[in-house]
Amino acid sequence: MGAEQKMTMKPFGELTPRIKALEIIDSHIKPIEGTEKVPIGDSNGRVLAEEVVAGFDVPPFPRASMDGYAVKAKDTEGATEENPLVLKLIGVQHTGGVFHGTVNDGECLEIATGAPMPAGADAVVMVEYTRKDGEKVLIERPVVPSRNMAEAGDDMKTGTHVLSEGETITPGVIGALAALGYIEVEVYRKPRVAIYSSGPEIAPQGQALKPGQIYDINSYTLATVIEANGGIAVVCGIVEDTVESIKESLSTASGHDLWVVSGGSSVGTKDLFSEVMEEMGTVYFHGVKTKPGKPTLFGEVDGTPMFGMPGYPTSCLNNSYVYLMPALRKMARLEAKHWVKVKLPMGHEMISKSDREQFITVRIEEGRAYRVYKQSGDITSMTHADGFIILPIGTNKADEGEVVEVTLLHV
């Protein structure tokens, strides 16, 4: 590719609307098939790759669910505070131990929450409704059979279904696994996502900036979005604006499940990614009808889905939420992100002219929305944002006091 071809700007073709772009992405993203075993303590947020069936009863024995006295329920009939019934105390049952005797008629056993129920007893009187007098216990309230105790298997019965393949693991799920004695659990592996930045103006952190350079922002924001949505971010460095360097970076695609580059997808004189991708694979769309983020690209090389994100930091991060996140969550087998939305009045008049659908970042103060979006290159447009509003195509203004729908970013 000669210098003359490099210096020729090619305008975008027809821009792809957001909904259509998301449909295209979804049609080419497949859920991860590979699995791995991980310790249950490291499994929070992972996706189960196996059905879980109870191998034994939980609890494995009848147990007290309150501190008090294990009794025969019939021995408490008619007990009141004014006319308590008297039972003989035959011992104490602590949690973790086993009482080897039997509770007979007219007897009771002091018992702690979680301790195994003794033979002969079928209920527990809460300690609050008793009075102890040496080896006698005065019962001030009656109980019925099974009151204040759990039968063996009340939580999980042997052979019953507990968890389904495809469930996202939560602390409660980990608790069920722990109760069943699991040390490790089979989960779907996380997608590995290669991240590249492109452009001669990009410098790595730790290196002194040369004239015209800025530090790499997008690798870090993209990695954070990826890690928060079920992926493993693999930061691969900065790609030079040469065909050879781009081809070399694209050749790593088959070693990852997803591949993302920021910068290099616009129509400037040195933005060659789309051309090289068309040569090495397929470009499904290049250019979306949203602002910011028009240069977004999606395609495939060697069977690996690939995103070309805008180089401007705000555009890159915004479009990672809009386009990359849904793809990644589907690949990781996570539920789609459920954005929380609130309706608030604008704190000022806002005018933003564009022939594209617009994402405007806002902060929320005293129940009103205020625009914080500056320019696509200003990362603080996202730094100080609580959420964003979407202005449809053809809508370029919101009046002060007008109620708008704010999608919250950090809920």
C-alpha positions in Angstrom: 0.0 0.0 0.0 1.7 3.2 -1.2 2.0 6.6 0.4 -0.5 8.1 -2.1 -3.2 5.5 -1.0 -2.5 6.2 2.6 -3.1 9.9 2.2 -6.5 9.5 0.6 -9.4 10.0 2.9 -12.4 7.8 2.4 -15.7 9.0 3.8 -17.9 6.7 5.7 -20.6 4.9 3.7 -24.1 4.6 5.0 -24.1 4.7 8.9 -25.7 1.8 10.7 -28.4 2.6 13.3 -27.7 1.5 16.8 -30.5 -1.1 17.0 -29.4 -2.6 13.6 -25.8 -2.6 14.7 -26.7 -4.5 17.9 -28.7 -7.1 15.9 -25.7 -7.6 13.7 -23.4 -8.0 16.7 -25.7 -10.4 18.4 -26.0 -12.6 15.3 -22.3 -13.2 15.3 -21.6 -13.6 19.0 -21.7 -17.2 20.4 -21.7 -18.1 24.1 -18.4 -19.6 25.4 -18.4 -23.5 25.4 -15.3 -24.2 27.4 -15.5 -25.0 31.1 -13.1 -25.2 34.1 -13.2 -26.0 37.7 -12.7 -23.3 40.3 -12.7 -23.2 44.1 -16.2 -22.2 45.3 -14.6 -19.3 47.2 -13.5 -17.9 43.8 -16.7 -18.6 41.9 -18.8 -15.5 42.7 -20.1 -14.0 39.5 -19.2 -17.0 37.4 -21.7 -19.1 35.4 -22.5 -22.7 36.4 -21.6 -25.3 33.8 -23.3 -28.2 35.7 -26.5 -29.1 37.4 -26.3 -29.4 41.1 -28.2 -32.2 42.8 -28.3 -32.7 46.6 -26.2 -35.8 47.4 -27.5 -35.9 51.0 -30.1 -34.3 53.2 -29.4 -30.7 54.4 -29.6 -30.5 57.3 -28.5 -34.1 57.7 -30.3 -34.4 61.0 -33.3 -32.8 62.8 -32.0 -29.7 64.6 -33.2 -26.9 66.8 -33.9 -23.6 65.2 -34.1 -21.7 68.5 -32.3 -21.7 71.9 -34.5 -23.4 74.4 -35.7 -26.8 75.6 -36.3 -29.9 73.5 -39.6 -31.5 74.6 -42.4 -33.8 73.7 -45.0 -31.3 72.4 -47.8 -33.1 74.2 -46.1 -32.4 77.6 -46.6 -28.7 77.1 -50.4 -28.7 76.4 -52.2 -26.1 78.5 -49.0 -24.3 79.8 -49.4 -20.6 80.6 -47.4 -18.0 82.4 -49.8 -18.1 85.3 -49.9 -21.9 85.4 -46.6 -23.3 84.0 -46.0 -27.0 83.5 -42.9 -28.5 85.1 -40.5 -30.7 83.3 -37.4 -32.5 84.5 -34.1 -31.3 83.0 -32.0 -34.3 81.9 -29.0 -32.5 80.3 -27.6 -30.0 77.9 -27.2 -30.3 74.1 -24.6 -27.9 72.6 -24.1 -27.3 68.9 -21.7 -29.8 67.3 -22.3 -32.5 69.9 -24.7 -35.4 70.2 -26.9 -36.3 73.2 -27.0 -40.0 73.4 -30.0 -40.3 75.7 -33.8 -40.1 75.1 -36.3 -37.5 76.1 -39.1 -39.3 77.9 -42.5 -38.2 79.1 -42.2 -35.3 81.5 -38.6 -34.5 80.6 -36.7 -31.9 78.6 -33.2 -31.2 77.3 -31.6 -27.7 77.2 -30.6 -27.2 73.5 -28.7 -24.6 71.5 -29.7 -23.3 68.0 -28.4 -25.7 65.4 -27.9 -28.6 67.7 -29.2 -32.0 66.8 -32.7 -32.9 68.3 -32.5 -35.7 70.8 -34.4 -38.9 70.4 -37.9 -38.7 71.8 -38.3 -34.9 71.4 -40.5 -33.4 68.7 -40.4 -29.6 69.4 -38.5 -26.8 71.1 -39.8 -24.3 73.6 -38.0 -21.0 73.2 -36.0 -20.1 76.3 -38.0 -16.8 76.5 -41.1 -18.8 77.5 -39.4 -20.8 80.3 -38.0 -20.5 83.8 -35.2 -22.7 85.1 -35.3 -23.9 88.7 -32.4 -26.2 89.4 -33.2 -29.5 87.7 -36.7 -28.3 86.8 -37.9 -26.2 83.9 -41.2 -24.3 84.1 -42.8 -24.2 80.7 -45.0 -21.1 80.2 -46.3 -21.5 76.7 -47.3 -24.7 74.7 -45.8 -25.8 71.4 -47.0 -28.1 68.7 -45.0 -30.9 67.1 -42.1 -29.6 64.8 -42.3 -26.1 66.3 -38.9 -24.3 66.5 -37.0 -27.1 64.8 -36.0 -28.3 61.3 -36.4 -31.8 60.1 -33.6 -33.6 58.2 -33.7 -32.4 54.6 -35.9 -29.4 55.3 -33.5 -27.3 53.2 -32.4 -29.8 50.6 -33.5 -33.4 50.2 -31.3 -36.1 48.8 -31.6 -36.4 45.0 -33.5 -33.1 44.5 -32.5 -30.5 42.0 -30.8 -27.5 43.7 -29.1 -25.4 40.9 -29.3 -25.3 37.1 -26.6 -25.1 34.5 -26.4 -21.6 33.3 -27.1 -19.9 36.6 -24.9 -17.0 37.7 -23.2 -17.8 41.0 -24.1 -15.4 43.8 -23.2 -15.5 47.5 -26.4 -17.5 48.1 -25.5 -20.0 45.5 -22.0 -20.4 47.1 -23.8 -21.0 50.4 -25.8 -23.9 48.8 -22.6 -25.4 47.3 -20.8 -25.1 50.6 -23.8 -26.8 52.4 -23.4 -29.7 50.0 -19.7 -30.1 50.7 -18.4 -28.7 47.3 -14.8 -27.7 47.3 -14.8 -26.9 43.5 -17.5 -26.2 41.0 -17.6 -26.5 37.2 -18.1 -23.1 35.5 -17.9 -21.7 32.0 -14.5 -20.1 31.4 -14.3 -16.4 31.0 -13.8 -15.0 27.4 -10.2 -13.7 26.8 -10.4 -10.3 25.2 -7.3 -8.8 23.4 -7.1 -5.0 23.8 -5.0 -2.8 21.5 -4.6 0.9 21.2 -3.7 2.6 17.9 -2.1 5.9 16.9 1.2 7.6 16.9 -0.1 10.1 19.5 -0.6 7.3 22.1 2.2 6.7 24.7 2.3 4.1 27.4 2.2 5.2 31.0 5.6 5.6 32.6 7.1 7.1 29.4 7.7 10.8 29.1 5.3 12.4 26.6 6.8 13.7 23.4 5.3 16.7 21.6 1.8 15.8 20.3 1.4 12.7 22.5 -1.1 11.7 25.1 -1.1 8.7 27.5 -3.1 5.6 26.7 -6.5 5.9 28.3 -8.6 3.5 26.3 -6.8 0.3 27.2 -7.6 0.9 30.9 -11.2 1.9 30.5 -11.8 -1.0 28.1 -10.1 -3.4 30.4 -12.3 -2.3 33.3 -15.5 -2.7 31.3 -14.3 -6.2 30.2 -13.4 -7.4 33.7 -16.7 -6.1 35.1 -18.7 -8.0 32.5 -17.4 -11.5 32.7 -14.2 -11.2 30.6 -10.5 -11.4 31.0 -8.8 -8.3 29.7 -5.4 -9.0 27.9 -3.8 -5.6 27.2 -1.6 -6.2 24.2 -0.1 -2.7 23.7 0.0 0.0 21.1 -0.3 -0.7 17.3 1.7 1.4 14.9 -0.2 2.9 12.0 1.4 0.6 9.4 -0.1 -2.2 7.4 2.5 -4.6 8.7 1.9 -3.7 12.4 -1.9 -3.9 12.0 -1.6 -7.3 10.2 0.6 -8.6 13.0 -1.8 -7.5 15.7 -4.8 -9.0 13.8 -2.9 -12.3 13.5 -3.2 -12.7 17.2 -7.0 -12.9 17.0 -7.3 -16.7 17.0 -5.6 -16.8 20.4 -8.5 -14.8 21.9 -12.3 -15.0 22.1 -12.8 -11.3 21.3 -10.5 -8.6 19.9 -10.8 -4.9 20.5 -8.8 -1.9 19.2 -9.4 1.7 20.0 -8.4 4.2 17.3 -7.7 3.4 13.7 -11.3 3.0 12.7 -12.0 6.5 11.5 -11.5 7.8 7.9 -8.4 9.8 8.5 -5.2 9.6 6.3 -3.5 6.8 8.4 -6.5 4.9 9.7 -5.9 1.6 7.9 -7.7 -1.0 10.2 -10.9 -1.3 8.2 -8.9 -1.9 5.0 -6.7 -4.5 6.5 -9.6 -6.2 8.2 -11.5 -6.4 4.9 -8.4 -8.1 3.5 -7.9 -10.6 6.3 -11.5 -11.2 7.3 -15.0 -9.6 7.2 -16.3 -6.2 8.2 -20.0 -6.4 9.1 -20.4 -2.6 9.6 -18.2 0.4 9.8 -19.8 3.6 11.1 -22.8 3.8 13.5 -25.5 6.5 13.5 -24.7 7.6 17.1 -22.9 10.5 18.7 -20.3 10.1 20.1 -18.8 7.1 18.5 -19.5 7.2 14.8 -16.3 5.3 13.7 -17.2 2.1 15.5 -16.5 -1.0 13.5 -17.4 -4.6 13.9 -16.1 -7.6 12.0 -14.4 -11.0 12.2 -10.9 -12.4 11.5 -10.1 -16.1 11.7 -13.4 -16.7 13.4 -12.8 -14.2 16.2 -15.3 -11.3 16.5 -13.5 -7.9 16.4 -14.4 -4.4 17.5 -12.8 -1.2 16.2 -13.6 1.4 18.8 -13.2 5.2 18.3 -9.9 6.6 19.5 -11.4 9.5 21.4 -11.7 8.4 25.1 -15.4 9.5 25.7 -16.5 7.9 22.4 -14.6 4.7 23.2 -16.0 4.3 26.7 -19.5 5.3 25.7 -19.6 2.8 22.8 -18.0 0.0 25.0 -21.2 0.3 27.1 -23.5 0.4 24.1 -21.9 -2.2 21.8 -19.1 -4.1 23.5 -20.8 -4.9 26.8 -23.9 -6.7 25.3 -21.6 -8.8 23.1 -19.3 -9.7 26.0 -22.1 -10.6 28.4 -23.6 -12.9 25.8 -20.3 -14.5 25.2 -19.7 -14.9 28.9 -23.3 -16.4 29.4 -24.3 -13.6 31.7 -27.7 -12.0 31.7 -28.0 -8.8 29.7 -27.3 -5.6 31.7 -30.4 -4.3 33.3 -29.9 -0.5 33.2 -31.6 1.5 35.9 -33.4 4.5 34.5 -34.9 7.5 36.3 -36.9 10.4 35.0 -35.7 13.8 36.1 -36.1 17.5 35.0 -33.3 19.2 33.1 -31.5 21.7 35.3 -30.9 24.0 32.2 -31.6 24.3 28.6 -29.6 21.9 26.4 -29.0 22.2 22.7 -26.9 19.6 20.8 -27.3 19.6 17.0 -26.6 16.3 15.2 -28.2 14.2 12.5 -27.4 11.1 14.7 -28.8 9.6 17.8 -27.0 11.3 20.7 -25.8 10.0 24.0 -25.4 13.0 26.4 -23.7 12.4 29.8 -25.2 14.2 32.8 -24.6 14.6 36.5 -27.5 14.6 39.0 -27.7 17.4 41.5 -30.7 18.1 43.8 -32.9 15.9 41.6 -32.1 17.6 38.3 -29.9 16.5 35.4 -27.0 18.7 34.2 -25.0 18.1 31.1 -21.3 17.2 31.7 -20.5 16.1 28.1 -17.7 18.2 26.7 -16.1 16.7 23.6 -15.4 13.2 22.5 -11.8 13.6 23.4 -12.4 14.6 27.0 -12.5 11.6 29.4 -13.9 13.8 32.2 -17.2 13.8 30.2 -17.5 10.3 31.7 -15.5 10.8 34.9 -18.1 13.1 36.4 -21.2 11.6 34.9 -23.9 9.9 36.9 -25.7 8.7 33.7 -26.7 9.6 30.2 -29.7 10.6 28.3 -30.4 9.6 24.7 -31.6 12.2 22.2 -33.3 10.5 19.3 -32.5 11.4 15.7 -34.3 14.7 15.0 -34.3 15.8 18.6 -31.7 18.4 19.3 -33.0 20.2 22.3 -34.2 19.8 25.9 -35.7 22.7 27.7 -34.9 23.6 31.4 -37.4 21.7 33.5 -38.2 19.3 30.7 -38.4 15.7 32.1 -35.8 13.4 30.5 -35.0 9.7 31.1 -31.5 9.3 32.6 -29.8 5.9 32.4 -27.7 5.5 35.5 -24.1 4.4 34.9 -23.1 3.1 38.3 -26.1 1.3 39.7 
